[in-house]
Amino acid sequence: MKYLNYILIAVGAFVAMYAKTNAEQNQYVLIGGIVVLMIGIYRVAKTVPSKTEREEVENNDDEAL
């Protein structure tokens, strides 16, 4: 499941760049590529813990010792 996020990012970036290179830009393909790219980035960012959560976990681990 983790690799799906990276595949979404790669496909979204490729589609957005492909749509941008043509002389006649297809706006819908460009928007679709950007949407897929942003969904992939969001899914990756969602799995990264926030700084405050990480500090709380580290503090709890230190107190347990």
mmCIF file as Biopython writes it, N, C-alpha, C and O atoms, coordinates in Angstrom:
data_model
#
loop_
_atom_site.group_PDB
_atom_site.id
_atom_site.type_symbol
_atom_site.label_atom_id
_atom_site.label_alt_id
_atom_site.label_comp_id
_atom_site.label_asym_id
_atom_site.label_entity_id
_atom_site.label_seq_id
_atom_site.pdbx_PDB_ins_code
_atom_site.Cartn_x
_atom_site.Cartn_y
_atom_site.Cartn_z
_atom_site.occupancy
_atom_site.B_iso_or_equiv
_atom_site.auth_seq_id
_atom_site.auth_asym_id
_atom_site.pdbx_PDB_model_num
ATOM 1   N N  . MET A ? 1  ? 0.828  -1.190 0.000   1.0 0.0 1  A 1 
ATOM 2   C CA . MET A ? 1  ? 0.000  0.000  0.000   1.0 0.0 1  A 1 
ATOM 3   C C  . MET A ? 1  ? 0.872  1.253  0.000   1.0 0.0 1  A 1 
ATOM 4   O O  . MET A ? 1  ? 0.489  2.279  -0.562  1.0 0.0 1  A 1 
ATOM 5   N N  . LYS A ? 2  ? 2.034  1.169  0.625   1.0 0.0 2  A 1 
ATOM 6   C CA . LYS A ? 2  ? 2.937  2.316  0.691   1.0 0.0 2  A 1 
ATOM 7   C C  . LYS A ? 2  ? 3.410  2.707  -0.704  1.0 0.0 2  A 1 
ATOM 8   O O  . LYS A ? 2  ? 3.566  3.889  -1.010  1.0 0.0 2  A 1 
ATOM 9   N N  . TYR A ? 3  ? 3.637  1.699  -1.545  1.0 0.0 3  A 1 
ATOM 10  C CA . TYR A ? 3  ? 4.144  1.971  -2.882  1.0 0.0 3  A 1 
ATOM 11  C C  . TYR A ? 3  ? 3.096  2.615  -3.772  1.0 0.0 3  A 1 
ATOM 12  O O  . TYR A ? 3  ? 3.441  3.280  -4.749  1.0 0.0 3  A 1 
ATOM 13  N N  . LEU A ? 4  ? 1.837  2.430  -3.455  1.0 0.0 4  A 1 
ATOM 14  C CA . LEU A ? 4  ? 0.770  3.056  -4.224  1.0 0.0 4  A 1 
ATOM 15  C C  . LEU A ? 4  ? 0.899  4.576  -4.172  1.0 0.0 4  A 1 
ATOM 16  O O  . LEU A ? 4  ? 0.659  5.249  -5.174  1.0 0.0 4  A 1 
ATOM 17  N N  . ASN A ? 5  ? 1.271  5.120  -3.024  1.0 0.0 5  A 1 
ATOM 18  C CA . ASN A ? 5  ? 1.440  6.564  -2.891  1.0 0.0 5  A 1 
ATOM 19  C C  . ASN A ? 5  ? 2.517  7.075  -3.834  1.0 0.0 5  A 1 
ATOM 20  O O  . ASN A ? 5  ? 2.331  8.093  -4.501  1.0 0.0 5  A 1 
ATOM 21  N N  . TYR A ? 6  ? 3.639  6.375  -3.889  1.0 0.0 6  A 1 
ATOM 22  C CA . TYR A ? 6  ? 4.734  6.805  -4.749  1.0 0.0 6  A 1 
ATOM 23  C C  . TYR A ? 6  ? 4.375  6.638  -6.227  1.0 0.0 6  A 1 
ATOM 24  O O  . TYR A ? 6  ? 4.803  7.427  -7.070  1.0 0.0 6  A 1 
ATOM 25  N N  . ILE A ? 7  ? 3.600  5.627  -6.528  1.0 0.0 7  A 1 
ATOM 26  C CA . ILE A ? 7  ? 3.138  5.437  -7.907  1.0 0.0 7  A 1 
ATOM 27  C C  . ILE A ? 7  ? 2.198  6.567  -8.306  1.0 0.0 7  A 1 
ATOM 28  O O  . ILE A ? 7  ? 2.271  7.069  -9.428  1.0 0.0 7  A 1 
ATOM 29  N N  . LEU A ? 8  ? 1.312  6.969  -7.393  1.0 0.0 8  A 1 
ATOM 30  C CA . LEU A ? 8  ? 0.408  8.091  -7.669  1.0 0.0 8  A 1 
ATOM 31  C C  . LEU A ? 8  ? 1.192  9.370  -7.930  1.0 0.0 8  A 1 
ATOM 32  O O  . LEU A ? 8  ? 0.861  10.127 -8.842  1.0 0.0 8  A 1 
ATOM 33  N N  . ILE A ? 9  ? 2.228  9.613  -7.135  1.0 0.0 9  A 1 
ATOM 34  C CA . ILE A ? 9  ? 3.046  10.813 -7.325  1.0 0.0 9  A 1 
ATOM 35  C C  . ILE A ? 9  ? 3.737  10.774 -8.678  1.0 0.0 9  A 1 
ATOM 36  O O  . ILE A ? 9  ? 3.733  11.765 -9.408  1.0 0.0 9  A 1 
ATOM 37  N N  . ALA A ? 10 ? 4.329  9.632  -9.017  1.0 0.0 10 A 1 
ATOM 38  C CA . ALA A ? 10 ? 5.052  9.522  -10.286 1.0 0.0 10 A 1 
ATOM 39  C C  . ALA A ? 10 ? 4.106  9.661  -11.474 1.0 0.0 10 A 1 
ATOM 40  O O  . ALA A ? 10 ? 4.417  10.373 -12.429 1.0 0.0 10 A 1 
ATOM 41  N N  . VAL A ? 11 ? 2.960  8.994  -11.428 1.0 0.0 11 A 1 
ATOM 42  C CA . VAL A ? 11 ? 1.999  9.061  -12.536 1.0 0.0 11 A 1 
ATOM 43  C C  . VAL A ? 11 ? 1.442  10.476 -12.664 1.0 0.0 11 A 1 
ATOM 44  O O  . VAL A ? 11 ? 1.321  10.999 -13.772 1.0 0.0 11 A 1 
ATOM 45  N N  . GLY A ? 12 ? 1.105  11.091 -11.542 1.0 0.0 12 A 1 
ATOM 46  C CA . GLY A ? 12 ? 0.575  12.457 -11.584 1.0 0.0 12 A 1 
ATOM 47  C C  . GLY A ? 12 ? 1.575  13.439 -12.145 1.0 0.0 12 A 1 
ATOM 48  O O  . GLY A ? 12 ? 1.213  14.305 -12.941 1.0 0.0 12 A 1 
ATOM 49  N N  . ALA A ? 13 ? 2.834  13.318 -11.742 1.0 0.0 13 A 1 
ATOM 50  C CA . ALA A ? 13 ? 3.871  14.215 -12.266 1.0 0.0 13 A 1 
ATOM 51  C C  . ALA A ? 13 ? 4.082  13.983 -13.756 1.0 0.0 13 A 1 
ATOM 52  O O  . ALA A ? 13 ? 4.220  14.935 -14.524 1.0 0.0 13 A 1 
ATOM 53  N N  . PHE A ? 14 ? 4.105  12.721 -14.162 1.0 0.0 14 A 1 
ATOM 54  C CA . PHE A ? 14 ? 4.307  12.402 -15.582 1.0 0.0 14 A 1 
ATOM 55  C C  . PHE A ? 14 ? 3.161  12.955 -16.427 1.0 0.0 14 A 1 
ATOM 56  O O  . PHE A ? 14 ? 3.401  13.566 -17.469 1.0 0.0 14 A 1 
ATOM 57  N N  . VAL A ? 15 ? 1.935  12.749 -15.994 1.0 0.0 15 A 1 
ATOM 58  C CA . VAL A ? 15 ? 0.774  13.216 -16.758 1.0 0.0 15 A 1 
ATOM 59  C C  . VAL A ? 15 ? 0.765  14.744 -16.824 1.0 0.0 15 A 1 
ATOM 60  O O  . VAL A ? 15 ? 0.473  15.314 -17.875 1.0 0.0 15 A 1 
ATOM 61  N N  . ALA A ? 16 ? 1.080  15.405 -15.717 1.0 0.0 16 A 1 
ATOM 62  C CA . ALA A ? 16 ? 1.094  16.873 -15.716 1.0 0.0 16 A 1 
ATOM 63  C C  . ALA A ? 16 ? 2.180  17.408 -16.645 1.0 0.0 16 A 1 
ATOM 64  O O  . ALA A ? 16 ? 1.956  18.381 -17.366 1.0 0.0 16 A 1 
ATOM 65  N N  . MET A ? 17 ? 3.350  16.780 -16.633 1.0 0.0 17 A 1 
ATOM 66  C CA . MET A ? 17 ? 4.426  17.228 -17.528 1.0 0.0 17 A 1 
ATOM 67  C C  . MET A ? 17 ? 4.080  16.925 -18.985 1.0 0.0 17 A 1 
ATOM 68  O O  . MET A ? 17 ? 4.368  17.732 -19.869 1.0 0.0 17 A 1 
ATOM 69  N N  . TYR A ? 18 ? 3.468  15.775 -19.242 1.0 0.0 18 A 1 
ATOM 70  C CA . TYR A ? 18 ? 3.080  15.402 -20.597 1.0 0.0 18 A 1 
ATOM 71  C C  . TYR A ? 18 ? 2.050  16.388 -21.154 1.0 0.0 18 A 1 
ATOM 72  O O  . TYR A ? 18 ? 2.141  16.799 -22.310 1.0 0.0 18 A 1 
ATOM 73  N N  . ALA A ? 19 ? 1.082  16.759 -20.337 1.0 0.0 19 A 1 
ATOM 74  C CA . ALA A ? 19 ? 0.040  17.674 -20.789 1.0 0.0 19 A 1 
ATOM 75  C C  . ALA A ? 19 ? 0.617  19.063 -21.033 1.0 0.0 19 A 1 
ATOM 76  O O  . ALA A ? 19 ? 0.105  19.816 -21.862 1.0 0.0 19 A 1 
ATOM 77  N N  . LYS A ? 20 ? 1.670  19.399 -20.320 1.0 0.0 20 A 1 
ATOM 78  C CA . LYS A ? 20 ? 2.270  20.729 -20.442 1.0 0.0 20 A 1 
ATOM 79  C C  . LYS A ? 20 ? 3.145  20.846 -21.686 1.0 0.0 20 A 1 
ATOM 80  O O  . LYS A ? 20 ? 3.329  21.955 -22.188 1.0 0.0 20 A 1 
ATOM 81  N N  . THR A ? 21 ? 3.696  19.737 -22.208 1.0 0.0 21 A 1 
ATOM 82  C CA . THR A ? 21 ? 4.641  19.803 -23.317 1.0 0.0 21 A 1 
ATOM 83  C C  . THR A ? 21 ? 3.984  20.005 -24.671 1.0 0.0 21 A 1 
ATOM 84  O O  . THR A ? 21 ? 4.623  20.528 -25.584 1.0 0.0 21 A 1 
ATOM 85  N N  . ASN A ? 22 ? 2.761  19.617 -24.828 1.0 0.0 22 A 1 
ATOM 86  C CA . ASN A ? 22 ? 2.096  19.761 -26.126 1.0 0.0 22 A 1 
ATOM 87  C C  . ASN A ? 22 ? 1.847  21.225 -26.449 1.0 0.0 22 A 1 
ATOM 88  O O  . ASN A ? 22 ? 1.660  22.050 -25.554 1.0 0.0 22 A 1 
ATOM 89  N N  . ALA A ? 23 ? 1.848  21.537 -27.744 1.0 0.0 23 A 1 
ATOM 90  C CA . ALA A ? 23 ? 1.550  22.906 -28.170 1.0 0.0 23 A 1 
ATOM 91  C C  . ALA A ? 23 ? 0.120  23.265 -27.793 1.0 0.0 23 A 1 
ATOM 92  O O  . ALA A ? 23 ? -0.151 24.364 -27.308 1.0 0.0 23 A 1 
ATOM 93  N N  . GLU A ? 24 ? -0.792 22.324 -28.022 1.0 0.0 24 A 1 
ATOM 94  C CA . GLU A ? 24 ? -2.175 22.519 -27.589 1.0 0.0 24 A 1 
ATOM 95  C C  . GLU A ? 24 ? -2.341 21.816 -26.251 1.0 0.0 24 A 1 
ATOM 96  O O  . GLU A ? 24 ? -2.522 20.599 -26.195 1.0 0.0 24 A 1 
ATOM 97  N N  . GLN A ? 25 ? -2.280 22.578 -25.197 1.0 0.0 25 A 1 
ATOM 98  C CA . GLN A ? 25 ? -2.372 21.982 -23.865 1.0 0.0 25 A 1 
ATOM 99  C C  . GLN A ? 25 ? -3.816 21.567 -23.587 1.0 0.0 25 A 1 
ATOM 100 O O  . GLN A ? 25 ? -4.753 22.345 -23.767 1.0 0.0 25 A 1 
ATOM 101 N N  . ASN A ? 26 ? -3.965 20.333 -23.148 1.0 0.0 26 A 1 
ATOM 102 C CA . ASN A ? 26 ? -5.273 19.869 -22.727 1.0 0.0 26 A 1 
ATOM 103 C C  . ASN A ? 26 ? -5.392 20.173 -21.238 1.0 0.0 26 A 1 
ATOM 104 O O  . ASN A ? 26 ? -4.752 19.523 -20.411 1.0 0.0 26 A 1 
ATOM 105 N N  . GLN A ? 27 ? -6.200 21.146 -20.910 1.0 0.0 27 A 1 
ATOM 106 C CA . GLN A ? 27 ? -6.316 21.625 -19.531 1.0 0.0 27 A 1 
ATOM 107 C C  . GLN A ? 27 ? -6.861 20.537 -18.600 1.0 0.0 27 A 1 
ATOM 108 O O  . GLN A ? 27 ? -6.460 20.458 -17.439 1.0 0.0 27 A 1 
ATOM 109 N N  . TYR A ? 28 ? -7.759 19.711 -19.099 1.0 0.0 28 A 1 
ATOM 110 C CA . TYR A ? 28 ? -8.350 18.675 -18.264 1.0 0.0 28 A 1 
ATOM 111 C C  . TYR A ? 28 ? -7.326 17.602 -17.893 1.0 0.0 28 A 1 
ATOM 112 O O  . TYR A ? 28 ? -7.333 17.099 -16.770 1.0 0.0 28 A 1 
ATOM 113 N N  . VAL A ? 29 ? -6.454 17.253 -18.828 1.0 0.0 29 A 1 
ATOM 114 C CA . VAL A ? 29 ? -5.409 16.271 -18.536 1.0 0.0 29 A 1 
ATOM 115 C C  . VAL A ? 29 ? -4.419 16.865 -17.541 1.0 0.0 29 A 1 
ATOM 116 O O  . VAL A ? 29 ? -3.975 16.175 -16.624 1.0 0.0 29 A 1 
ATOM 117 N N  . LEU A ? 30 ? -4.072 18.133 -17.712 1.0 0.0 30 A 1 
ATOM 118 C CA . LEU A ? 30 ? -3.162 18.806 -16.788 1.0 0.0 30 A 1 
ATOM 119 C C  . LEU A ? 30 ? -3.747 18.858 -15.380 1.0 0.0 30 A 1 
ATOM 120 O O  . LEU A ? 30 ? -3.054 18.564 -14.405 1.0 0.0 30 A 1 
ATOM 121 N N  . ILE A ? 31 ? -4.996 19.224 -15.275 1.0 0.0 31 A 1 
ATOM 122 C CA . ILE A ? 31 ? -5.663 19.288 -13.967 1.0 0.0 31 A 1 
ATOM 123 C C  . ILE A ? 31 ? -5.756 17.896 -13.356 1.0 0.0 31 A 1 
ATOM 124 O O  . ILE A ? 31 ? -5.540 17.731 -12.155 1.0 0.0 31 A 1 
ATOM 125 N N  . GLY A ? 32 ? -6.072 16.902 -14.164 1.0 0.0 32 A 1 
ATOM 126 C CA . GLY A ? 32 ? -6.145 15.525 -13.657 1.0 0.0 32 A 1 
ATOM 127 C C  . GLY A ? 32 ? -4.799 15.053 -13.133 1.0 0.0 32 A 1 
ATOM 128 O O  . GLY A ? 32 ? -4.732 14.411 -12.086 1.0 0.0 32 A 1 
ATOM 129 N N  . GLY A ? 33 ? -3.718 15.368 -13.857 1.0 0.0 33 A 1 
ATOM 130 C CA . GLY A ? 33 ? -2.381 14.994 -13.400 1.0 0.0 33 A 1 
ATOM 131 C C  . GLY A ? 33 ? -2.015 15.668 -12.093 1.0 0.0 33 A 1 
ATOM 132 O O  . GLY A ? 33 ? -1.431 15.045 -11.207 1.0 0.0 33 A 1 
ATOM 133 N N  . ILE A ? 34 ? -2.356 16.932 -11.974 1.0 0.0 34 A 1 
ATOM 134 C CA . ILE A ? 34 ? -2.063 17.661 -10.734 1.0 0.0 34 A 1 
ATOM 135 C C  . ILE A ? 34 ? -2.873 17.098 -9.577  1.0 0.0 34 A 1 
ATOM 136 O O  . ILE A ? 34 ? -2.367 16.990 -8.460  1.0 0.0 34 A 1 
ATOM 137 N N  . VAL A ? 35 ? -4.130 16.739 -9.834  1.0 0.0 35 A 1 
ATOM 138 C CA . VAL A ? 35 ? -4.971 16.162 -8.771  1.0 0.0 35 A 1 
ATOM 139 C C  . VAL A ? 35 ? -4.386 14.834 -8.289  1.0 0.0 35 A 1 
ATOM 140 O O  . VAL A ? 35 ? -4.302 14.596 -7.084  1.0 0.0 35 A 1 
ATOM 141 N N  . VAL A ? 36 ? -3.985 13.975 -9.213  1.0 0.0 36 A 1 
ATOM 142 C CA . VAL A ? 36 ? -3.405 12.684 -8.836  1.0 0.0 36 A 1 
ATOM 143 C C  . VAL A ? 36 ? -2.104 12.902 -8.064  1.0 0.0 36 A 1 
ATOM 144 O O  . VAL A ? 36 ? -1.846 12.216 -7.075  1.0 0.0 36 A 1 
ATOM 145 N N  . LEU A ? 37 ? -1.285 13.856 -8.515  1.0 0.0 37 A 1 
ATOM 146 C CA . LEU A ? 37 ? -0.051 14.190 -7.823  1.0 0.0 37 A 1 
ATOM 147 C C  . LEU A ? 37 ? -0.323 14.654 -6.396  1.0 0.0 37 A 1 
ATOM 148 O O  . LEU A ? 37 ? 0.352  14.217 -5.464  1.0 0.0 37 A 1 
ATOM 149 N N  . MET A ? 38 ? -1.297 15.525 -6.220  1.0 0.0 38 A 1 
ATOM 150 C CA . MET A ? 38 ? -1.611 16.047 -4.885  1.0 0.0 38 A 1 
ATOM 151 C C  . MET A ? 38 ? -2.206 14.965 -3.981  1.0 0.0 38 A 1 
ATOM 152 O O  . MET A ? 38 ? -1.952 14.967 -2.777  1.0 0.0 38 A 1 
ATOM 153 N N  . ILE A ? 39 ? -2.986 14.050 -4.536  1.0 0.0 39 A 1 
ATOM 154 C CA . ILE A ? 39 ? -3.512 12.949 -3.731  1.0 0.0 39 A 1 
ATOM 155 C C  . ILE A ? 39 ? -2.369 12.083 -3.217  1.0 0.0 39 A 1 
ATOM 156 O O  . ILE A ? 39 ? -2.368 11.685 -2.052  1.0 0.0 39 A 1 
ATOM 157 N N  . GLY A ? 40 ? -1.394 11.788 -4.078  1.0 0.0 40 A 1 
ATOM 158 C CA . GLY A ? 40 ? -0.241 11.004 -3.655  1.0 0.0 40 A 1 
ATOM 159 C C  . GLY A ? 40 ? 0.564  11.705 -2.587  1.0 0.0 40 A 1 
ATOM 160 O O  . GLY A ? 40 ? 0.982  11.080 -1.612  1.0 0.0 40 A 1 
ATOM 161 N N  . ILE A ? 41 ? 0.788  12.999 -2.760  1.0 0.0 41 A 1 
ATOM 162 C CA . ILE A ? 41 ? 1.551  13.766 -1.763  1.0 0.0 41 A 1 
ATOM 163 C C  . ILE A ? 41 ? 0.792  13.814 -0.445  1.0 0.0 41 A 1 
ATOM 164 O O  . ILE A ? 41 ? 1.397  13.683 0.619   1.0 0.0 41 A 1 
ATOM 165 N N  . TYR A ? 42 ? -0.510 13.999 -0.497  1.0 0.0 42 A 1 
ATOM 166 C CA . TYR A ? 42 ? -1.316 14.032 0.728   1.0 0.0 42 A 1 
ATOM 167 C C  . TYR A ? 42 ? -1.242 12.709 1.479   1.0 0.0 42 A 1 
ATOM 168 O O  . TYR A ? 42 ? -1.109 12.691 2.703   1.0 0.0 42 A 1 
ATOM 169 N N  . ARG A ? 43 ? -1.327 11.612 0.750   1.0 0.0 43 A 1 
ATOM 170 C CA . ARG A ? 43 ? -1.289 10.293 1.395   1.0 0.0 43 A 1 
ATOM 171 C C  . ARG A ? 43 ? 0.065  10.024 2.043   1.0 0.0 43 A 1 
ATOM 172 O O  . ARG A ? 43 ? 0.136  9.390  3.096   1.0 0.0 43 A 1 
ATOM 173 N N  . VAL A ? 44 ? 1.145  10.507 1.414   1.0 0.0 44 A 1 
ATOM 174 C CA . VAL A ? 44 ? 2.476  10.345 2.014   1.0 0.0 44 A 1 
ATOM 175 C C  . VAL A ? 44 ? 2.601  11.232 3.251   1.0 0.0 44 A 1 
ATOM 176 O O  . VAL A ? 44 ? 3.104  10.791 4.285   1.0 0.0 44 A 1 
ATOM 177 N N  . ALA A ? 45 ? 2.148  12.472 3.147   1.0 0.0 45 A 1 
ATOM 178 C CA . ALA A ? 45 ? 2.257  13.413 4.263   1.0 0.0 45 A 1 
ATOM 179 C C  . ALA A ? 45 ? 1.403  12.975 5.450   1.0 0.0 45 A 1 
ATOM 180 O O  . ALA A ? 45 ? 1.741  13.264 6.598   1.0 0.0 45 A 1 
ATOM 181 N N  . LYS A ? 46 ? 0.309  12.285 5.181   1.0 0.0 46 A 1 
ATOM 182 C CA . LYS A ? 46 ? -0.578 11.828 6.251   1.0 0.0 46 A 1 
ATOM 183 C C  . LYS A ? 46 ? 0.102  10.794 7.143   1.0 0.0 46 A 1 
ATOM 184 O O  . LYS A ? 46 ? -0.231 10.681 8.323   1.0 0.0 46 A 1 
ATOM 185 N N  . THR A ? 47 ? 1.047  10.043 6.593   1.0 0.0 47 A 1 
ATOM 186 C CA . THR A ? 47 ? 1.707  8.995  7.373   1.0 0.0 47 A 1 
ATOM 187 C C  . THR A ? 47 ? 2.863  9.521  8.210   1.0 0.0 47 A 1 
ATOM 188 O O  . THR A ? 47 ? 3.345  8.820  9.100   1.0 0.0 47 A 1 
ATOM 189 N N  . VAL A ? 48 ? 3.320  10.747 7.941   1.0 0.0 48 A 1 
ATOM 190 C CA . VAL A ? 48 ? 4.429  11.330 8.696   1.0 0.0 48 A 1 
ATOM 191 C C  . VAL A ? 48 ? 3.857  11.929 9.982   1.0 0.0 48 A 1 
ATOM 192 O O  . VAL A ? 48 ? 2.937  12.744 9.914   1.0 0.0 48 A 1 
ATOM 193 N N  . PRO A ? 49 ? 4.376  11.548 11.148  1.0 0.0 49 A 1 
ATOM 194 C CA . PRO A ? 49 ? 3.832  12.092 12.393  1.0 0.0 49 A 1 
ATOM 195 C C  . PRO A ? 49 ? 4.236  13.558 12.568  1.0 0.0 49 A 1 
ATOM 196 O O  . PRO A ? 49 ? 5.291  13.986 12.100  1.0 0.0 49 A 1 
ATOM 197 N N  . SER A ? 50 ? 3.385  14.306 13.243  1.0 0.0 50 A 1 
ATOM 198 C CA . SER A ? 50 ? 3.708  15.701 13.491  1.0 0.0 50 A 1 
ATOM 199 C C  . SER A ? 50 ? 4.817  15.796 14.534  1.0 0.0 50 A 1 
ATOM 200 O O  . SER A ? 50 ? 5.099  14.829 15.242  1.0 0.0 50 A 1 
ATOM 201 N N  . LYS A ? 51 ? 5.432  16.950 14.623  1.0 0.0 51 A 1 
ATOM 202 C CA . LYS A ? 51 ? 6.552  17.138 15.538  1.0 0.0 51 A 1 
ATOM 203 C C  . LYS A ? 51 ? 6.098  16.975 16.987  1.0 0.0 51 A 1 
ATOM 204 O O  . LYS A ? 51 ? 6.821  16.392 17.795  1.0 0.0 51 A 1 
ATOM 205 N N  . THR A ? 52 ? 4.912  17.480 17.328  1.0 0.0 52 A 1 
ATOM 206 C CA . THR A ? 52 ? 4.440  17.378 18.705  1.0 0.0 52 A 1 
ATOM 207 C C  . THR A ? 52 ? 4.149  15.933 19.092  1.0 0.0 52 A 1 
ATOM 208 O O  . THR A ? 52 ? 4.431  15.528 20.220  1.0 0.0 52 A 1 
ATOM 209 N N  . GLU A ? 53 ? 3.590  15.154 18.174  1.0 0.0 53 A 1 
ATOM 210 C CA . GLU A ? 53 ? 3.343  13.742 18.472  1.0 0.0 53 A 1 
ATOM 211 C C  . GLU A ? 53 ? 4.645  12.996 18.698  1.0 0.0 53 A 1 
ATOM 212 O O  . GLU A ? 53 ? 4.741  12.158 19.595  1.0 0.0 53 A 1 
ATOM 213 N N  . ARG A ? 54 ? 5.645  13.302 17.885  1.0 0.0 54 A 1 
ATOM 214 C CA . ARG A ? 54 ? 6.935  12.634 17.994  1.0 0.0 54 A 1 
ATOM 215 C C  . ARG A ? 54 ? 7.599  12.985 19.321  1.0 0.0 54 A 1 
ATOM 216 O O  . ARG A ? 54 ? 8.202  12.118 19.954  1.0 0.0 54 A 1 
ATOM 217 N N  . GLU A ? 55 ? 7.499  14.249 19.757  1.0 0.0 55 A 1 
ATOM 218 C CA . GLU A ? 55 ? 8.091  14.655 21.025  1.0 0.0 55 A 1 
ATOM 219 C C  . GLU A ? 55 ? 7.381  13.978 22.189  1.0 0.0 55 A 1 
ATOM 220 O O  . GLU A ? 55 ? 8.028  13.578 23.156  1.0 0.0 55 A 1 
ATOM 221 N N  . GLU A ? 56 ? 6.057  13.843 22.110  1.0 0.0 56 A 1 
ATOM 222 C CA . GLU A ? 56 ? 5.307  13.187 23.181  1.0 0.0 56 A 1 
ATOM 223 C C  . GLU A ? 56 ? 5.699  11.720 23.308  1.0 0.0 56 A 1 
ATOM 224 O O  . GLU A ? 56 ? 5.851  11.206 24.417  1.0 0.0 56 A 1 
ATOM 225 N N  . VAL A ? 57 ? 5.861  11.054 22.179  1.0 0.0 57 A 1 
ATOM 226 C CA . VAL A ? 57 ? 6.262  9.648  22.203  1.0 0.0 57 A 1 
ATOM 227 C C  . VAL A ? 57 ? 7.664  9.513  22.782  1.0 0.0 57 A 1 
ATOM 228 O O  . VAL A ? 57 ? 7.916  8.601  23.570  1.0 0.0 57 A 1 
ATOM 229 N N  . GLU A ? 58 ? 8.578  10.401 22.407  1.0 0.0 58 A 1 
ATOM 230 C CA . GLU A ? 58 ? 9.934  10.350 22.936  1.0 0.0 58 A 1 
ATOM 231 C C  . GLU A ? 58 ? 9.934  10.626 24.429  1.0 0.0 58 A 1 
ATOM 232 O O  . GLU A ? 58 ? 10.669 9.970  25.169  1.0 0.0 58 A 1 
ATOM 233 N N  . ASN A ? 59 ? 9.133  11.576 24.894  1.0 0.0 59 A 1 
ATOM 234 C CA . ASN A ? 59 ? 9.059  11.883 26.331  1.0 0.0 59 A 1 
ATOM 235 C C  . ASN A ? 59 ? 8.490  10.707 27.109  1.0 0.0 59 A 1 
ATOM 236 O O  . ASN A ? 59 ? 8.973  10.395 28.198  1.0 0.0 59 A 1 
ATOM 237 N N  . ASN A ? 60 ? 7.486  10.059 26.574  1.0 0.0 60 A 1 
ATOM 238 C CA . ASN A ? 60 ? 6.897  8.902  27.257  1.0 0.0 60 A 1 
ATOM 239 C C  . ASN A ? 60 ? 7.892  7.753  27.320  1.0 0.0 60 A 1 
ATOM 240 O O  . ASN A ? 60 ? 7.946  7.038  28.321  1.0 0.0 60 A 1 
ATOM 241 N N  . ASP A ? 61 ? 8.674  7.568  26.275  1.0 0.0 61 A 1 
ATOM 242 C CA . ASP A ? 61 ? 9.699  6.523  26.279  1.0 0.0 61 A 1 
ATOM 243 C C  . ASP A ? 61 ? 10.781 6.809  27.304  1.0 0.0 61 A 1 
ATOM 244 O O  . ASP A ? 61 ? 11.256 5.894  27.977  1.0 0.0 61 A 1 
ATOM 245 N N  . ASP A ? 62 ? 11.172 8.062  27.430  1.0 0.0 62 A 1 
ATOM 246 C CA . ASP A ? 62 ? 12.202 8.434  28.408  1.0 0.0 62 A 1 
ATOM 247 C C  . ASP A ? 62 ? 11.702 8.234  29.837  1.0 0.0 62 A 1 
ATOM 248 O O  . ASP A ? 62 ? 12.464 7.802  30.702  1.0 0.0 62 A 1 
ATOM 249 N N  . GLU A ? 63 ? 10.430 8.544  30.094  1.0 0.0 63 A 1 
ATOM 250 C CA . GLU A ? 63 ? 9.865  8.392  31.429  1.0 0.0 63 A 1 
ATOM 251 C C  . GLU A ? 63 ? 9.736  6.914  31.802  1.0 0.0 63 A 1 
ATOM 252 O O  . GLU A ? 63 ? 9.853  6.561  32.976  1.0 0.0 63 A 1 
ATOM 253 N N  . ALA A ? 64 ? 9.498  6.058  30.823  1.0 0.0 64 A 1 
ATOM 254 C CA . ALA A ? 64 ? 9.343  4.636  31.083  1.0 0.0 64 A 1 
ATOM 255 C C  . ALA A ? 64 ? 10.667 3.998  31.520  1.0 0.0 64 A 1 
ATOM 256 O O  . ALA A ? 64 ? 10.680 3.003  32.245  1.0 0.0 64 A 1 
ATOM 257 N N  . LEU A ? 65 ? 11.759 4.579  31.076  1.0 0.0 65 A 1 
ATOM 258 C CA . LEU A ? 65 ? 13.066 4.037  31.448  1.0 0.0 65 A 1 
ATOM 259 C C  . LEU A ? 65 ? 13.358 4.454  32.848  1.0 0.0 65 A 1 
ATOM 260 O O  . LEU A ? 65 ? 14.411 4.114  33.387  1.0 0.0 65 A 1 
#
